[in-house]
Amino acid sequence: LFLIFLFWTSLATLSSLNRLLDPRGFGFRMSPAAPILFAFVEAWVWAAVTPLVFWLSSRASEERSKWIVRIPLLILAGVLIAVGVYVILGFAREAIFPFAPRRRASTFAPLREIGRFRFVNHLLLYFAVLAAGFAREYFLRDQTRQREAARLEAQLAEARLDALRMQ
């Protein structure tokens, strides 16, 4: 969990540095604090969601389930997670960014925004985290197999020594 938090915080830090060093600047009406704060909020929301996506990838990579069932379920889970993250970040965006009073009438409307598929960037992030989860799962499975192979080789060597002693 600490590594997940560290990864997403590092990503937010790099994104913030990019915003600060952007030669186009933030204009006269906006300080860089709000976009930087929002970058960290977005990263930490994804840090909170990452263990769930890793759990989904570990469940989906089990041998007993079939790919024909797994893929639609993973896509459906991705859409639900991406929409959820988008809604959370939409409300966070309203709380962080100062709007002029006349624009308050056009506040964040989740259903309208979801209907316009504005959550697609978060869906792409979900697929990237899911791919990392699959990579992690296969890495852990490979390590387990290597440990098992080393244990079996040690048992084989011990059995050979026992056979030589018996002779």
QUIGI-V384035 format. One line per field, one symbol per residue. ss: DSSP state (~ for helix, > for strand, _ for the rest). Layout:
ss = ???
This chain:
ss = _~~~~~~~~~~~~~~~~~~~~__________~~~~~~~~~~~~~~~~~~~~~~~~~~~~~______~~~~~~~~~~~~~~~~~~~~~~~~~~~~~~____~~~~~~___~~~~~~____~~~~~~~~~~~~~~~~~~~~~~~~~~~~~~~~~~~~~~~~~~~~~~~_
